[in-house]
């Protein structure tokens, strides 16, 4: 499966199949959240939160690709990501784009 952020793929003629998306809501465990809260006092990178968001993006992308494959797509164009805080220490990540077939 080819994923691109552009609306075309060089050298390919595309048939649009429709929008596809994948999402997940992730959180860190409470103990690590307390540690992250203390980290805000001294500053620095919140590594566990970075890991959580990377995992969430990967899962959202996987779900988007599975939806595209079920439509018979060869690629997804205009891929975008969004995230939103759902509650303290939890975030939703969504991946979305347009499924296409090569003609």
N, C-alpha and C positions, 0 to 999 in steps of 0.2 A: 504494500500500500504506500503510495506516494502522498506525503503531506507537505503542502506549501502554503505560505502566507499570501502569495500573489493570487490574482484572479484568473491567471492562465498558466499553462505549462508549455514552455518553449518547444515547438515542433509537434505539438499534439492538438488535434481538434477534439473538443469536448462536448459531450452531451450531459446537460445538467440533470441530476436525478432528484435533488432536493436537499434540504438542510438536515444535518446530522449533529448530534450532541452527545456528550457524556458528562456526568457530574458525580461528585462525591462530597461528603461532609466528613472532615477529619478533625481529630482533637489529639492533644497530648495528655498523658496521664497526670493526675493531680499532683503527685510528688514532683514531677519534672516542672509542672506549671509553677509551683511554689519556688523552685530553684530559679526559674526564669524571672519571676517577680523580683527576687533578690538581685538578680543580675542587672536589673534596671537601675539599681542604686549606684553601681560602679561602671556601668556601660559595657559595651562589647557585643559581639555577635551572639544571637540566640540560636545555637547550632541545632538543637532539637526541633525548633520551629522551622528552620530551613529544611531539615529532613522531612518533617511532616508535610510541608508544602510541595517538596519534590515528589514525595510518594503520592500525594493527592493529584498533582498534575499528570503523573504517569498513569494512574488509575482512570482519571477522566479521559485521557487520550485513548487508552485501551478500549474503553466503553464506546467512545465516538467511532473508532475504527471498526469495532464489531458491528455497530449499527450500519455503517457504510458497506461493509462486506455483505451484510444480509440483503442489501439493496442491489448487489452485483457491481459495486463501484470499483474502479481501478485506482482512484485517487480522491483526495479531499483538498479542495482549494479554499482560499480565504480563511485559513485556520486562525482562530482567535482563542484567547483564554481570558477568563474573568474570575475574580474572587471576591468574596464578601464575608464579613464576619457574621456568623449566625448567633453566637453567644460568646461569652468570655471563653477564650482558649479553643474555640471551634471555628473553622472556616469552611465555606463551600467553595469548591473550585469547579468551574465549568469549562469544557473545551467544546468549540462548535465550528462548523464550516459547511461547505457545500460539497456533497458527494457528486462525483462525475464519473462517466465512463468514456473511454477513448473510442473514437469512431474512425 
